[in-house]
Amino acid sequence: MKRTVATFKTDKEAEDFVAKADLTEYDLSGGQVVRFELRPKDKTVSLRLPEQLLNAVRRQAEKAGMPYQRYIRMALEKAVGGTGP
């Protein structure tokens, strides 16, 4: 049976753990995929949406654990052939 990974309070604690641990000994099935925003955003758009749609987007973004504007941007990237939610 594999060991469980502890919860870390800081990035430094997590980095130290990963640097020393043999991760094959741990159950990583509960992990979450994290997407980093590396590309600069250089254009701003204004978009009018029905309140009901915006509320639905906000709920989905909250479930995904991200700000709703990032969720919208990722959905647009996915729609045009990039990667997204």
N, C-alpha and C positions, 0 to 999 in steps of 0.2 A: 504494500500500500504506500502511495506517495505521500509526502509531507505537504502540509498547507503552508502557504506563504503568509508571513506576518503582514500587518498593515503598518506602513511607515508614515511618520509624521512630517518628514522633510524629504526633499529630493536627494539630499546628501546621504541620508540613511538608506534610501533605496539604491543609490549608486554604490555605496559600500557593500551592501548585501550582494548585488549582482556581480561585483568585482571578485567576491570571494566564494560564492556558493556554486555548487554544481547543480544547475537548473534542471537537469534530467531527473533529479531526486524529488522534484516538487510537482504538485498538481497545479497546472497553469490553466485548467479548463475554465475557471471563473474570471479570467482576464478580459479586459475590454480593449478593443481597437481604438487607438488614439490617432487623430489626424492633426498634424501641425500645419499652421498657416505660415508658409514660407515665402509665397509670392506677394509682392507689394500690391496693394489696391490703390490705383491711381485715378479712378473715375468714380463719381458719385451719381446715383440715380434717385429719382423720387418716383414712387409707385403708389397709386391709389388702389386700395383693395376693399372689398366689402368687409365689414367688421367681423362677420361670422367666419370668413376665410382666414383673416389674420389671427383670430383666436384659435382656430384649428391648427394653424402653422405654429403658433406659440406653444400649444400643447404638445405637438409632435417634437418640436425642438427641445422642450423640457424633458420629454421621454428619452431623447437622444443625448441629453446632457450637454447641450450647447446653446449659445445665444441664438435667437430666432433669425437675426440677419445673416449669420453664418449658415444656418440651416437653409434659408432661401437661396443663398449664393451656391451652396453645394447642390441643391435641387436643380438650379439652372445649369450648372456645370454638367450634371448627369444628363439633363435633357438635351444638351448639345453635343454629347459624346465624350465628356470628360468623366471625372469620378465624382461621386456624391453620396448622399445619404442612403 
